[in-house]
Amino acid sequence: MNRIPIPQLGESPDSPFPDPAECAHPEGLLAWGGDLHPQRLLNAYRQGIFPWYEIDSPILWWSPEPRAVMIPGYMHIARRLARTLRQGRFQARVDTAFDEVIRACAETRPGQDGTWITPQMQGAYRRLHRFGHAHSIEIMMDGELVGGLYGVAIGRIFFAESKFHRRRDASKIALAVLMRALDTWGYLLADCQIWNPHLERLGVRLLSGDAFRAIVSDGVDLEPAPNAWNRDLHDVPLDHW
């Protein structure tokens, strides 16, 4: 079996990534090494590249094709979920508990031996959050954090990373709030990275690598809406589903 050479990244946070359009790995493994410096992470996301690796592995950088995305305004809200949203038992917030959300996303789940959201990864995204690039949606119930998600926003593209729930439907509600907010703020798409049946039921679609990169290339250079990521979500219509 032929081995596919995977290039190692340079030491500088500004060292270039290989061109994702020329990636020969069938699952989209593009490069390895480097670090999680904020500048390197932002350079990666601007090209549709993300890190994903296990705790004892070197840092691995991926750009899979086709790409799973959600288009703001086109999330499928099932009747039962819409009914739950209308009941008003959950409250949505933005960027009020980022550390708690990423920590919850990193917890080991049933059927898993560990987590890819290593302490090193958590620290890297906390730094991005402090610099205003990483954001979280928090779902609260009776003052308790019961679900949420986090990701990276550049221009008008949101790169979703992970979500969690501690109450039924809480992670779906976080995703519904995110997509309603992105639609309100004029975002072009939310990158979900890899397809799975659960995401497909919520409205995820697959884009070719070329189509995905074209949208990302345009979207990351757009100015974000001035009201985006406002903590009180006052401009996002969450009372009708």
MARBA-379489 format. One record per residue (C-alpha): residue in three letters; x, y, z; residue number from 1. Coordinates in Angstrom, 2 decimals. Layout:
residues N
ALA:X:Y:Z:NUM
...
***
This chain:
residues 241
MET:0.00:0.00:0.00:1
ASN:1.36:3.42:-0.96:2
ARG:2.09:5.77:1.88:3
ILE:1.00:9.39:1.53:4
PRO:3.65:11.81:2.82:5
ILE:2.22:14.31:5.33:6
PRO:4.31:17.50:5.58:7
GLN:5.42:18.94:8.90:8
LEU:4.66:22.58:9.65:9
GLY:7.41:25.08:10.33:10
GLU:8.17:26.47:13.77:11
SER:6.94:30.00:13.11:12
PRO:3.23:30.62:13.79:13
ASP:3.12:32.29:10.36:14
SER:4.62:29.34:8.51:15
PRO:2.36:28.42:5.57:16
PHE:0.03:25.45:5.42:17
PRO:0.01:23.13:2.42:18
ASP:-2.70:23.96:-0.12:19
PRO:-5.87:22.09:0.95:20
ALA:-6.88:21.76:-2.71:21
GLU:-3.85:19.53:-3.25:22
CYS:-4.37:17.30:-0.20:23
ALA:-3.94:13.65:-1.24:24
HIS:-4.98:12.03:2.03:25
PRO:-8.43:10.40:1.66:26
GLU:-9.67:11.74:5.01:27
GLY:-8.16:15.19:4.59:28
LEU:-5.07:14.97:6.83:29
LEU:-3.10:17.94:5.55:30
ALA:-0.12:18.46:7.87:31
TRP:1.27:17.75:11.32:32
GLY:3.29:19.56:13.95:33
GLY:3.53:23.23:14.75:34
ASP:1.66:24.62:17.72:35
LEU:-1.68:26.16:18.68:36
HIS:-0.51:29.76:18.66:37
PRO:-3.48:32.09:18.02:38
GLN:-1.98:33.35:14.75:39
ARG:-1.47:29.82:13.45:40
LEU:-5.02:28.84:14.40:41
LEU:-6.50:31.88:12.69:42
ASN:-4.39:31.26:9.58:43
ALA:-5.66:27.68:9.54:44
TYR:-9.33:28.54:9.88:45
ARG:-9.10:31.21:7.20:46
GLN:-8.21:28.36:4.83:47
GLY:-10.79:25.91:6.17:48
ILE:-8.19:23.93:8.14:49
PHE:-8.64:22.78:11.73:50
PRO:-6.63:20.85:14.36:51
TRP:-7.83:17.46:15.59:52
TYR:-5.64:15.00:17.43:53
GLU:-5.43:12.77:20.50:54
ILE:-3.60:13.60:23.70:55
ASP:-0.49:11.49:22.94:56
SER:-0.34:12.45:19.27:57
PRO:1.41:15.34:17.52:58
ILE:-0.91:18.11:16.42:59
LEU:-2.71:17.03:13.24:60
TRP:-4.28:19.49:10.80:61
TRP:-7.27:18.52:8.65:62
SER:-9.26:19.75:5.68:63
PRO:-11.74:16.98:4.77:64
GLU:-13.78:16.84:1.57:65
PRO:-16.65:17.03:1.00:66
ARG:-17.33:19.49:3.79:67
ALA:-20.34:19.41:6.11:68
VAL:-21.89:22.85:6.53:69
MET:-25.09:24.48:7.71:70
ILE:-26.51:27.48:5.89:71
PRO:-28.05:30.13:8.17:72
GLY:-31.81:30.23:7.69:73
TYR:-32.02:26.59:6.59:74
MET:-31.75:24.57:9.79:75
HIS:-34.47:21.95:10.07:76
ILE:-36.40:22.42:13.32:77
ALA:-38.50:19.34:14.10:78
ARG:-41.98:19.92:15.56:79
ARG:-41.06:18.60:18.98:80
LEU:-37.95:20.79:19.14:81
ALA:-39.95:23.82:18.03:82
ARG:-42.48:23.11:20.76:83
THR:-39.70:22.88:23.33:84
LEU:-38.25:26.18:22.12:85
ARG:-41.64:27.91:22.38:86
GLN:-42.14:26.70:25.96:87
GLY:-39.44:29.09:27.12:88
ARG:-37.97:26.75:29.73:89
PHE:-34.48:27.38:28.41:90
GLN:-32.62:30.69:28.20:91
ALA:-29.86:31.43:25.70:92
ARG:-26.76:33.50:26.34:93
VAL:-23.63:34.38:24.40:94
ASP:-20.07:34.44:25.73:95
THR:-20.99:34.47:29.41:96
ALA:-19.50:31.06:30.28:97
PHE:-17.00:30.16:27.57:98
ASP:-14.63:28.32:29.91:99
GLU:-17.46:26.23:31.35:100
VAL:-18.75:25.35:27.87:101
ILE:-15.41:24.16:26.53:102
ARG:-14.76:22.23:29.73:103
ALA:-18.15:20.51:29.41:104
CYS:-17.51:19.72:25.74:105
ALA:-14.24:18.07:26.78:106
GLU:-15.87:15.69:29.24:107
THR:-15.64:12.01:28.27:108
ARG:-18.95:10.74:26.89:109
PRO:-20.50:7.27:27.04:110
GLY:-18.74:4.93:24.64:111
GLN:-15.63:7.10:24.41:112
ASP:-12.22:6.35:25.88:113
GLY:-11.09:9.95:25.98:114
THR:-11.46:13.38:24.39:115
TRP:-9.76:15.22:21.57:116
ILE:-10.36:18.52:23.42:117
THR:-7.13:18.20:25.35:118
PRO:-6.03:20.69:28.03:119
GLN:-3.72:22.17:25.39:120
MET:-6.68:22.64:23.03:121
GLN:-8.81:24.15:25.77:122
GLY:-6.10:26.68:26.57:123
ALA:-5.69:27.60:22.91:124
TYR:-9.40:28.32:22.39:125
ARG:-9.62:30.22:25.66:126
ARG:-6.91:32.50:24.30:127
LEU:-8.85:32.93:21.06:128
HIS:-11.91:33.78:23.14:129
ARG:-10.02:36.45:25.08:130
PHE:-8.92:37.95:21.75:131
GLY:-12.54:38.01:20.51:132
HIS:-12.29:35.23:17.93:133
ALA:-13.86:32.25:19.73:134
HIS:-17.43:32.34:21.01:135
SER:-19.89:30.22:22.92:136
ILE:-23.64:29.80:23.05:137
GLU:-24.87:28.84:26.52:138
ILE:-28.23:27.27:27.27:139
MET:-29.45:27.80:30.81:140
MET:-32.29:26.25:32.79:141
ASP:-33.16:27.47:36.27:142
GLY:-29.80:29.23:36.45:143
GLU:-27.84:26.08:35.53:144
LEU:-25.73:25.57:32.41:145
VAL:-27.36:22.59:30.68:146
GLY:-26.04:22.81:27.13:147
GLY:-23.96:24.81:24.74:148
LEU:-21.45:24.96:21.92:149
TYR:-18.34:26.86:20.94:150
GLY:-16.44:27.73:17.79:151
VAL:-14.39:30.33:15.94:152
ALA:-15.83:33.32:14.06:153
ILE:-13.83:35.05:11.32:154
GLY:-15.52:37.64:9.15:155
ARG:-18.92:36.13:8.39:156
ILE:-17.98:32.46:8.68:157
PHE:-18.47:30.45:11.87:158
PHE:-16.36:27.35:12.40:159
ALA:-18.24:25.17:14.88:160
GLU:-16.07:22.99:17.10:161
SER:-18.12:21.07:19.68:162
LYS:-21.37:21.02:21.64:163
PHE:-22.72:19.31:24.75:164
HIS:-25.95:18.77:26.65:165
ARG:-26.96:17.89:30.19:166
ARG:-30.69:18.09:29.52:167
ARG:-32.59:16.62:26.61:168
ASP:-32.45:18.80:23.48:169
ALA:-30.15:21.39:25.09:170
SER:-27.40:21.00:22.46:171
LYS:-29.98:21.14:19.64:172
ILE:-31.37:24.31:21.18:173
ALA:-27.86:25.78:21.29:174
LEU:-27.45:24.98:17.60:175
ALA:-30.87:26.44:16.75:176
VAL:-30.00:29.66:18.61:177
LEU:-26.63:29.82:16.86:178
MET:-28.15:29.40:13.40:179
ARG:-30.88:31.96:14.08:180
ALA:-28.20:34.40:15.29:181
LEU:-25.93:33.77:12.30:182
ASP:-28.86:34.35:9.95:183
THR:-29.70:37.62:11.71:184
TRP:-26.07:38.75:11.55:185
GLY:-25.63:37.96:7.86:186
TYR:-23.23:35.02:8.16:187
LEU:-22.67:32.91:5.05:188
LEU:-22.30:29.50:6.66:189
ALA:-21.38:27.47:9.72:190
ASP:-18.70:24.87:9.14:191
CYS:-19.57:21.55:10.82:192
GLN:-16.45:19.81:9.47:193
ILE:-17.58:16.18:9.13:194
TRP:-20.99:14.74:8.18:195
ASN:-22.94:12.47:10.49:196
PRO:-26.59:11.31:10.44:197
HIS:-27.54:13.44:13.45:198
LEU:-26.35:16.61:11.74:199
GLU:-28.04:15.65:8.48:200
ARG:-31.41:15.50:10.25:201
LEU:-30.79:19.08:11.40:202
GLY:-30.13:20.35:7.90:203
VAL:-26.42:19.85:7.29:204
ARG:-25.43:19.66:3.65:205
LEU:-22.21:18.66:1.91:206
LEU:-20.14:21.03:-0.21:207
SER:-17.26:20.09:-2.47:208
GLY:-13.89:21.25:-1.24:209
ASP:-13.68:23.86:-4.00:210
ALA:-17.13:25.28:-3.22:211
PHE:-16.43:25.34:0.51:212
ARG:-13.08:27.09:0.11:213
ALA:-14.56:29.67:-2.27:214
ILE:-17.25:30.66:0.24:215
VAL:-14.78:30.72:3.13:216
SER:-12.27:32.78:1.13:217
ASP:-14.93:35.43:0.49:218
GLY:-16.60:35.24:3.89:219
VAL:-13.59:35.59:6.16:220
ASP:-12.76:38.95:4.59:221
LEU:-16.22:40.42:5.16:222
GLU:-16.76:42.78:8.06:223
PRO:-18.81:41.13:10.82:224
ALA:-22.15:42.71:11.68:225
PRO:-21.60:45.39:14.35:226
ASN:-24.14:43.74:16.64:227
ALA:-22.73:40.22:16.29:228
TRP:-21.99:38.29:19.50:229
ASN:-23.85:40.74:21.69:230
ARG:-24.38:38.95:24.99:231
ASP:-28.06:39.73:25.41:232
LEU:-29.07:38.59:21.87:233
HIS:-31.48:41.52:21.83:234
ASP:-31.55:41.64:18.03:235
VAL:-32.05:37.89:17.47:236
PRO:-35.74:36.84:17.18:237
LEU:-35.93:33.90:19.58:238
ASP:-39.63:34.17:20.48:239
HIS:-41.01:32.54:17.31:240
TRP:-40.04:29.08:16.05:241
***
